[in-house]
Structures are given as C-alpha cells and as structure tokens.
Amino acid sequence: MDRIPRLLTAGDRNCWTVPYHFFRKLGRLNFLLRCNYDTKHLPQLPIFYRNILEFFKELKTMYGYDQGSDLVLFNNREILVDNISVYLSNWVQKDVISIKDLFKDDGSYLSFQEFSNKFACKTNFLQYYQIVSTIPNQLLLKARQVDSVTKNSLQAMTTFFILITISESI
C-alpha cells in the first residue's frame, strides 16, 4: 500500500516517467483517486497500476469514503463512451468538473452554445452531447440536489486517507 504515497510524491525523478505517462492521461493520480473510477473502464492502463487502483478503491469502500466522487464527470464508471470512461483535460482546465457544471440555474442542461460561452472551452457539439447523453438519470437527480464538486474542492480533500503529503507531481 506504500506505492500510492510514493507515486503521489514522485517529483521529477526519472523512475516516475512511466507512471506519470499513464496517469497524466487520466488527470494525474491525485485527481483520479478522487473520481468514481472502475479500472476496467480506464484506457491503456498497465495491470500493475490497475491493481494499485483496485486496492485503493477497496480501502475507500472499507472506510465508507464518499465525497461526491460519483458526480465528477471524468474517470466515472457510470459515464462511459464506447465502454471507456472519459477525461477531457481542456474541460478540467476550464473548471468543468462536475455534472452540475453542465446545468443552468434551473437544473436543466446548458445548451452547447451556453456551455461554450460560459466556459470558453474548445470542444465541439458532438463531444458535448456525447457526454451529456451518457450521464445516468440517478446521477442527474443527485447532482440537482447537492452542491457542485469543483477542482478546488477536489484538491482540498487532504483527509483523503493519511497517506502523506499529496502533490500534483503525478
């Protein structure tokens, strides 16, 4: 279990090049651990890293850890495109993190034009509607009832399990 803290604090050491390569595609390990992931839906992840993530998911389950990770749009086992969870770095950079970020004040979806205007995010309408159409109804209902998960709130979750100081190096 000591591998996750080591991966989180890897820094710029050359031995961390490979894990950095794989986790970067998923928003980095620190972000991924806060998502509602299922390793079978994560693209191109080696078995070794899948096993680490599975063990960590087990820990989260044992300790009843839930801080709205099911409302995070990305790396979500319930929001799949072609049976693969999605991660769109350009959306995350513009603070589109939660299902609720796709809503108007009245709880209905933003149109593609409204989304584009609000976030100035480079995406096309097909990609936007592909994501919107894959969100299950139970998550929509939950998202309408709770506060939004933001990038800052995800990064502020330092009581995640006391692993060691969490950095964004991976």
Backbone as CSV, one residue per row, in Angstrom:
resi,resn,N_x,N_y,N_z,CA_x,CA_y,CA_z,C_x,C_y,C_z
1,MET,0.822,-1.193,0.000,0.000,0.000,0.000,0.865,1.254,0.000
2,ASP,2.150,1.109,0.211,3.002,2.289,0.241,3.304,2.815,-1.154
3,ARG,2.828,2.141,-2.194,3.118,2.592,-3.555,2.362,3.866,-3.928
4,ILE,1.136,4.021,-3.457,0.368,5.220,-3.796,1.036,6.468,-3.242
5,PRO,1.431,6.491,-1.945,2.121,7.699,-1.479,3.394,7.994,-2.264
6,ARG,4.123,6.944,-2.616,5.344,7.168,-3.400,5.013,7.743,-4.774
7,LEU,3.945,7.280,-5.379,3.554,7.809,-6.688,3.061,9.245,-6.581
8,LEU,2.414,9.567,-5.473,1.894,10.928,-5.300,2.995,11.953,-5.056
9,THR,4.127,11.509,-4.542,5.209,12.443,-4.215,6.437,12.200,-5.071
10,ALA,6.235,11.726,-6.248,7.345,11.296,-7.097,8.278,12.420,-7.517
11,GLY,7.768,13.614,-7.670,8.621,14.706,-8.124,9.054,14.494,-9.563
12,ASP,10.238,14.940,-9.887,10.731,14.858,-11.259,11.721,13.720,-11.482
13,ARG,11.751,12.755,-10.603,12.694,11.654,-10.744,12.383,10.829,-11.988
14,ASN,13.406,10.402,-12.666,13.248,9.649,-13.911,12.486,8.340,-13.731
15,CYS,12.585,7.728,-12.575,11.905,6.446,-12.363,10.386,6.587,-12.368
16,TRP,9.885,7.801,-12.313,8.446,8.023,-12.313,7.916,8.419,-13.683
17,THR,8.737,8.317,-14.700,8.325,8.706,-16.044,7.168,7.849,-16.554
18,VAL,7.249,6.558,-16.333,6.209,5.653,-16.834,4.875,5.879,-16.115
19,PRO,4.826,5.871,-14.764,3.520,6.133,-14.139,2.981,7.522,-14.485
20,TYR,3.861,8.493,-14.584,3.421,9.842,-14.957,2.748,9.808,-16.328
21,HIS,3.324,9.084,-17.264,2.780,8.973,-18.613,1.347,8.423,-18.588
22,PHE,1.119,7.363,-17.825,-0.205,6.740,-17.810,-1.224,7.556,-17.025
23,PHE,-0.835,8.078,-15.877,-1.792,8.813,-15.054,-2.072,10.217,-15.582
24,ARG,-1.158,10.789,-16.322,-1.373,12.112,-16.922,-2.589,12.077,-17.850
25,LYS,-2.760,10.988,-18.556,-3.887,10.848,-19.488,-5.240,10.781,-18.772
26,LEU,-5.194,10.567,-17.453,-6.414,10.436,-16.660,-6.567,11.591,-15.669
27,GLY,-5.761,12.619,-15.817,-5.839,13.777,-14.934,-4.852,13.733,-13.785
28,ARG,-3.934,12.829,-13.828,-2.929,12.582,-12.786,-3.536,11.756,-11.656
29,LEU,-2.682,11.102,-10.934,-3.134,10.167,-9.903,-3.951,10.853,-8.821
30,ASN,-3.530,12.006,-8.389,-4.233,12.714,-7.325,-5.691,12.976,-7.717
31,PHE,-5.936,13.372,-8.944,-7.294,13.599,-9.436,-8.043,12.271,-9.575
32,LEU,-7.401,11.295,-10.166,-8.039,10.000,-10.420,-8.530,9.344,-9.129
33,LEU,-7.754,9.427,-8.063,-8.144,8.809,-6.798,-9.417,9.411,-6.219
34,ARG,-9.760,10.589,-6.652,-10.957,11.271,-6.169,-12.164,11.069,-7.094
35,CYS,-11.980,10.273,-8.119,-13.048,10.005,-9.084,-13.731,8.685,-8.771
36,ASN,-14.848,8.462,-9.410,-15.638,7.241,-9.265,-15.201,6.228,-10.336
37,TYR,-13.933,5.894,-10.330,-13.364,5.074,-11.397,-13.666,3.587,-11.230
38,ASP,-13.570,2.897,-12.318,-13.537,1.436,-12.348,-12.412,1.106,-13.315
39,THR,-11.433,0.370,-12.867,-10.230,0.151,-13.674,-10.521,-0.532,-15.003
40,LYS,-11.609,-1.284,-15.095,-11.892,-1.941,-16.374,-12.326,-0.942,-17.452
41,HIS,-12.663,0.284,-17.036,-13.070,1.319,-17.991,-11.992,2.384,-18.212
42,LEU,-10.822,2.180,-17.632,-9.725,3.136,-17.812,-8.868,2.673,-18.981
43,PRO,-8.670,3.530,-19.965,-7.958,3.103,-21.178,-6.456,2.915,-20.963
44,GLN,-5.927,1.871,-21.534,-4.495,1.624,-21.648,-3.731,1.788,-20.341
45,LEU,-4.211,1.159,-19.293,-3.538,1.224,-18.010,-2.927,-0.144,-17.712
46,PRO,-1.615,-0.205,-17.471,-0.973,-1.494,-17.183,-1.570,-2.178,-15.946
47,ILE,-1.473,-3.483,-15.910,-2.047,-4.284,-14.828,-1.523,-3.856,-13.463
48,PHE,-0.244,-3.559,-13.372,0.343,-3.144,-12.101,-0.387,-1.925,-11.527
49,TYR,-0.631,-0.918,-12.342,-1.315,0.291,-11.879,-2.795,0.037,-11.649
50,ARG,-3.377,-0.849,-12.441,-4.776,-1.237,-12.209,-4.920,-1.867,-10.821
51,ASN,-3.983,-2.745,-10.480,-4.029,-3.411,-9.178,-3.910,-2.414,-8.034
52,ILE,-3.016,-1.452,-8.163,-2.869,-0.422,-7.128,-4.186,0.332,-6.957
53,LEU,-4.800,0.714,-8.070,-6.065,1.442,-8.007,-7.186,0.591,-7.414
54,GLU,-7.190,-0.689,-7.723,-8.200,-1.595,-7.157,-8.052,-1.697,-5.643
55,PHE,-6.815,-1.809,-5.166,-6.586,-1.872,-3.720,-7.044,-0.585,-3.046
56,PHE,-6.774,0.529,-3.682,-7.185,1.796,-3.104,-8.703,1.924,-3.094
57,LYS,-9.354,1.470,-4.150,-10.817,1.504,-4.198,-11.400,0.640,-3.073
58,GLU,-10.755,-0.473,-2.792,-11.167,-1.334,-1.691,-11.092,-0.591,-0.356
59,LEU,-9.997,0.147,-0.164,-9.841,0.940,1.061,-10.950,1.979,1.179
60,LYS,-11.251,2.660,0.082,-12.309,3.667,0.099,-13.637,3.029,0.491
61,THR,-13.897,1.839,-0.006,-15.138,1.138,0.306,-15.162,0.725,1.773
62,MET,-14.053,0.173,2.253,-13.978,-0.279,3.655,-14.230,0.864,4.630
63,TYR,-13.727,2.045,4.314,-13.850,3.179,5.217,-15.028,4.089,4.883
64,GLY,-15.862,3.673,3.941,-17.059,4.431,3.593,-16.762,5.822,3.078
65,TYR,-15.681,5.944,2.346,-15.282,7.244,1.825,-16.148,7.618,0.628
66,ASP,-16.881,8.722,0.756,-17.678,9.232,-0.357,-17.764,10.738,-0.224
67,GLN,-17.156,11.439,-1.127,-17.233,12.891,-1.108,-17.708,13.404,-2.462
68,GLY,-18.744,12.780,-2.968,-19.323,13.227,-4.223,-18.546,12.790,-5.448
69,SER,-17.715,11.767,-5.315,-16.911,11.337,-6.461,-17.772,10.836,-7.612
70,ASP,-18.978,10.363,-7.305,-19.852,9.893,-8.380,-20.392,11.039,-9.227
71,LEU,-20.251,12.289,-8.749,-20.714,13.443,-9.515,-19.615,14.056,-10.378
72,VAL,-18.406,13.540,-10.255,-17.314,14.008,-11.106,-17.534,13.418,-12.497
73,LEU,-17.491,14.254,-13.511,-17.747,13.824,-14.886,-16.716,12.828,-15.415
74,PHE,-15.499,12.959,-14.958,-14.389,12.259,-15.591,-13.929,11.038,-14.795
75,ASN,-13.423,10.062,-15.523,-12.983,8.794,-14.931,-14.110,8.180,-14.101
76,ASN,-15.320,8.368,-14.552,-16.504,7.912,-13.825,-17.001,6.612,-14.437
77,ARG,-17.106,5.605,-13.603,-17.518,4.282,-14.098,-18.942,4.258,-14.633
78,GLU,-19.714,5.306,-14.364,-21.088,5.363,-14.845,-21.272,6.285,-16.053
79,ILE,-20.243,7.017,-16.412,-20.305,7.905,-17.571,-19.287,7.400,-18.578
80,LEU,-19.782,6.592,-19.504,-18.899,5.881,-20.429,-19.222,6.224,-21.879
81,VAL,-18.184,6.347,-22.670,-18.315,6.499,-24.109,-17.588,5.309,-24.725
82,ASP,-18.309,4.497,-25.457,-17.760,3.256,-26.020,-17.135,2.381,-24.941
83,ASN,-17.812,2.305,-23.785,-17.404,1.483,-22.649,-16.077,1.930,-22.013
84,ILE,-15.702,3.173,-22.218,-14.482,3.739,-21.639,-14.857,5.030,-20.918
85,SER,-14.344,5.191,-19.710,-14.590,6.456,-19.014,-13.777,7.550,-19.687
86,VAL,-14.258,8.759,-19.583,-13.639,9.876,-20.311,-12.884,10.795,-19.368
87,TYR,-11.862,11.412,-19.926,-11.160,12.503,-19.256,-10.835,13.530,-20.336
88,LEU,-11.355,14.730,-20.165,-11.126,15.810,-21.127,-10.359,16.924,-20.420
89,SER,-9.063,16.965,-20.626,-8.214,17.922,-19.916,-8.620,19.364,-20.200
90,ASN,-9.052,19.651,-21.427,-9.454,21.029,-21.734,-10.693,21.444,-20.941
91,TRP,-11.561,20.519,-20.605,-12.712,20.838,-19.769,-12.267,21.076,-18.330
92,VAL,-11.404,20.229,-17.822,-10.917,20.363,-16.445,-10.172,21.682,-16.272
93,GLN,-9.380,22.058,-17.265,-8.659,23.333,-17.199,-9.607,24.521,-17.105
94,LYS,-10.795,24.372,-17.651,-11.802,25.445,-17.600,-12.773,25.255,-16.425
95,ASP,-12.411,24.380,-15.491,-13.190,24.093,-14.279,-14.538,23.442,-14.537
96,VAL,-14.626,22.657,-15.574,-15.798,21.809,-15.795,-15.423,20.463,-15.194
97,ILE,-15.920,20.197,-13.990,-15.538,19.007,-13.243,-16.745,18.129,-12.935
98,SER,-17.811,18.770,-12.519,-18.978,18.081,-12.001,-20.108,18.031,-13.023
99,ILE,-20.982,17.084,-12.844,-22.197,17.012,-13.653,-22.964,18.330,-13.520
100,LYS,-22.963,18.871,-12.327,-23.700,20.112,-12.057,-23.164,21.284,-12.876
101,ASP,-21.919,21.228,-13.301,-21.353,22.298,-14.126,-22.036,22.388,-15.488
102,LEU,-22.746,21.358,-15.865,-23.439,21.336,-17.149,-24.874,21.869,-17.054
103,PHE,-25.265,22.308,-15.845,-26.634,22.758,-15.609,-26.760,24.269,-15.622
104,LYS,-27.955,24.716,-15.992,-28.373,26.107,-15.783,-28.824,26.226,-14.331
105,ASP,-29.161,27.415,-13.901,-29.633,27.627,-12.525,-30.904,26.841,-12.214
106,ASP,-31.734,26.614,-13.224,-32.993,25.894,-13.005,-32.829,24.370,-13.011
107,GLY,-31.608,23.872,-13.186,-31.357,22.431,-13.160,-31.447,21.755,-14.512
108,SER,-31.739,22.498,-15.561,-31.746,21.907,-16.905,-30.351,22.057,-17.511
109,TYR,-30.083,21.265,-18.525,-28.772,21.317,-19.169,-28.537,22.641,-19.890
110,LEU,-27.298,23.073,-19.868,-26.884,24.177,-20.731,-26.955,23.696,-22.176
111,SER,-27.326,24.559,-23.079,-27.216,24.191,-24.494,-25.729,24.204,-24.834
112,PHE,-25.374,23.666,-25.958,-23.959,23.672,-26.352,-23.434,25.106,-26.434
113,GLN,-24.234,26.007,-26.993,-23.809,27.405,-27.121,-23.614,28.052,-25.748
114,GLU,-24.531,27.778,-24.833,-24.405,28.319,-23.472,-23.157,27.756,-22.781
115,PHE,-22.917,26.470,-22.969,-21.717,25.836,-22.408,-20.460,26.498,-22.972
116,SER,-20.426,26.676,-24.284,-19.266,27.299,-24.937,-19.038,28.721,-24.452
117,ASN,-20.105,29.470,-24.309,-19.992,30.854,-23.837,-19.554,30.921,-22.379
118,LYS,-20.106,30.068,-21.548,-19.812,30.094,-20.110,-18.373,29.697,-19.811
119,PHE,-17.876,28.658,-20.501,-16.565,28.114,-20.155,-15.470,28.437,-21.163
120,ALA,-15.823,28.968,-22.313,-14.838,29.251,-23.368,-13.933,28.037,-23.572
121,CYS,-14.566,26.910,-23.664,-13.872,25.625,-23.751,-13.857,25.139,-25.197
122,LYS,-12.693,24.753,-25.664,-12.594,24.235,-27.030,-13.126,22.805,-27.063
123,THR,-14.305,22.692,-27.616,-14.950,21.392,-27.787,-15.962,21.554,-28.909
124,ASN,-16.455,20.459,-29.408,-17.492,20.567,-30.434,-18.811,20.043,-29.884
125,PHE,-19.886,20.328,-30.579,-21.198,19.956,-30.062,-21.378,18.449,-29.972
126,LEU,-20.738,17.693,-30.850,-20.848,16.231,-30.777,-20.243,15.701,-29.483
127,GLN,-19.084,16.214,-29.129,-18.430,15.782,-27.899,-19.277,16.183,-26.682
128,TYR,-19.771,17.402,-26.693,-20.602,17.878,-25.578,-21.837,16.991,-25.409
129,TYR,-22.565,16.768,-26.485,-23.793,15.971,-26.379,-23.509,14.491,-26.139
130,GLN,-22.357,14.027,-26.551,-21.973,12.648,-26.254,-21.815,12.458,-24.745
131,ILE,-21.176,13.416,-24.090,-21.010,13.348,-22.637,-22.358,13.494,-21.940
132,VAL,-23.122,14.493,-22.327,-24.423,14.753,-21.705,-25.340,13.536,-21.831
133,SER,-25.348,12.906,-22.970,-26.263,11.781,-23.196,-25.885,10.524,-22.427
134,THR,-24.665,10.431,-21.931,-24.244,9.216,-21.220,-24.415,9.311,-19.707
135,ILE,-24.831,10.453,-19.206,-24.996,10.619,-17.757,-26.295,9.946,-17.317
136,PRO,-26.203,8.965,-16.431,-27.404,8.247,-15.989,-28.356,9.143,-15.189
137,ASN,-29.641,8.825,-15.250,-30.670,9.621,-14.582,-30.459,9.741,-13.083
138,GLN,-30.011,8.664,-12.418,-29.829,8.741,-10.957,-28.733,9.745,-10.591
139,LEU,-27.727,9.897,-11.443,-26.689,10.891,-11.177,-27.203,12.306,-11.451
140,LEU,-28.059,12.446,-12.451,-28.672,13.750,-12.721,-29.504,14.213,-11.528
141,LEU,-30.299,13.309,-10.992,-31.125,13.651,-9.832,-30.262,14.030,-8.636
142,LYS,-29.223,13.259,-8.389,-28.336,13.555,-7.266,-27.618,14.898,-7.466
143,ALA,-27.166,15.153,-8.677,-26.452,16.401,-8.969,-27.359,17.615,-8.753
144,ARG,-28.624,17.467,-9.017,-29.565,18.584,-8.836,-29.830,18.863,-7.360
145,GLN,-29.510,17.892,-6.492,-29.819,18.024,-5.072,-28.625,18.429,-4.208
146,VAL,-27.421,18.399,-4.745,-26.232,18.674,-3.921,-25.405,19.806,-4.524
147,ASP,-24.450,20.269,-3.741,-23.525,21.286,-4.232,-22.593,20.673,-5.265
148,SER,-22.046,21.519,-6.089,-21.147,21.085,-7.151,-19.776,20.704,-6.602
149,VAL,-19.162,19.750,-7.232,-17.786,19.394,-6.940,-16.925,20.264,-7.838
150,THR,-15.954,20.959,-7.275,-15.082,21.824,-8.065,-13.651,21.312,-8.019
151,LYS,-12.833,21.838,-8.914,-11.424,21.453,-8.923,-10.782,21.803,-7.580
152,ASN,-11.112,22.954,-7.035,-10.549,23.356,-5.746,-10.993,22.430,-4.620
153,SER,-12.264,22.012,-4.639,-12.719,21.109,-3.581,-12.069,19.744,-3.716
154,LEU,-11.824,19.304,-4.934,-11.113,18.041,-5.120,-9.693,18.136,-4.597
155,GLN,-9.015,19.237,-4.891,-7.637,19.405,-4.443,-7.560,19.635,-2.946
156,ALA,-8.624,20.150,-2.341,-8.619,20.443,-0.912,-8.890,19.215,-0.054
157,MET,-9.257,18.111,-0.652,-9.554,16.896,0.105,-8.263,16.264,0.600
158,THR,-7.695,16.834,1.630,-6.421,16.326,2.140,-6.617,15.261,3.202
159,THR,-7.835,15.038,3.643,-8.091,13.989,4.619,-8.453,12.704,3.906
160,PHE,-8.017,12.578,2.718,-8.365,11.501,1.809,-8.055,10.143,2.395
161,PHE,-7.117,9.931,3.031,-6.569,8.888,3.868,-5.229,9.498,4.162
162,ILE,-4.731,9.337,5.304,-3.484,9.982,5.618,-2.389,9.139,4.984
163,LEU,-2.105,9.443,3.751,-1.056,8.714,3.031,0.283,9.390,3.284
164,ILE,0.418,10.579,2.875,1.494,11.519,3.140,1.102,12.763,2.378
165,THR,1.945,13.751,2.389,1.616,14.991,1.689,1.332,14.698,0.241
166,ILE,0.183,15.172,-0.221,-0.226,14.918,-1.588,0.278,16.056,-2.470
167,SER,0.930,15.701,-3.555,1.375,16.714,-4.514,0.750,16.426,-5.857
168,GLU,0.870,17.335,-6.757,0.336,17.160,-8.102,1.438,16.720,-9.073
169,SER,2.446,16.062,-8.552,3.555,15.692,-9.441,3.187,14.572,-10.394
170,ILE,2.198,13.772,-10.037,1.793,12.704,-10.951,0.395,12.963,-11.397
